Amino acid sequence: MPQREYDLKHLLDSSNNAQVSLAISDLESGYQFLVRPDAPFHPASTFKLGVMMEVFHLASEGEFSLDELLLVKNSFISIADKSEFSLSPEDDSETDLYQRIGEQLSFRDLTRRMIIYSSNLATNLLIEMVSAARVTRFMQELGTNGLIIRRGVEDNQAYSLGMNNSATARSLMQILVRLAKRSVVSPAASDEMIAILQQQYYNEGIPARLPPGVHVAHKTGWHDKLYHDAAIVYPPGHTPYVIVVMTSGLSESDAAPALVAGLSQIIYRQLTE
């Protein structure tokens, strides 16, 4: 076994009772390293990758313009029983949008907030417009059956009934490989989505221990004892590679990001040195 793969396995084994899935794909060599890639997880906010892709997809189909305005509101319908619910700013990582209720913002602005700051309110506004079913269908068109979107965020009635989104490390890897190859919707749309992901505000996972100057286009997600990060990494002088780490059972505040950062550092060295 190559030393770096040994290091990866050793780090994974040291995660005690946590469940960890890992999926890596190097676009230049075709090398893949997979550890429990098809284990299903609650995706937390990583499912927002699929929502962004469907927004750009429907915009390309002419259903709306990315510059078209949407009314900002905080009232949504549960998929479980059609009851109304609203989101809590205290449970959202981006609170500015709650100060904009009653105003109109563009699809593009809401998409940026959903990805860069992981806004739950922006996510639900967008899902209401594009529909969870169409997001899932587009993920299938991109080549994966492992990313299933059923609802937006904080639909507690649906959550209690197990009506939840689901993702695997392989599924997130597959859609990010397509994005890295600039084949999601179009090269121009792919470039814009990558640029949005490169502005990610939460960088304690995959980018944390990489050398200065390495660009990372990624989306994090966390919830209770879940912590995930899914990324396209752009090493200088090297073609990009995709890395996805999904974890359950570790603290989102320290242990899980540290594990993800350590795995990311090892694979970066393996692929570039």
PyMOL commands that set and color helices and strands:
alter all, ss='L'
color gray80, all
select helices_A, chain A and resi 3-13+44-60+89-91+96-100+107-116+120-130+132-141+156-160+169-180+187-197+255-272
alter helices_A, ss='H'
color red, helices_A
select strands_A, chain A and resi 19-26+32-35+69-71+76-77+84-85+104-106+215-223+226-234+241-248
alter strands_A, ss='S'
color yellow, strands_A
deselect
rebuild
show_as cartoon
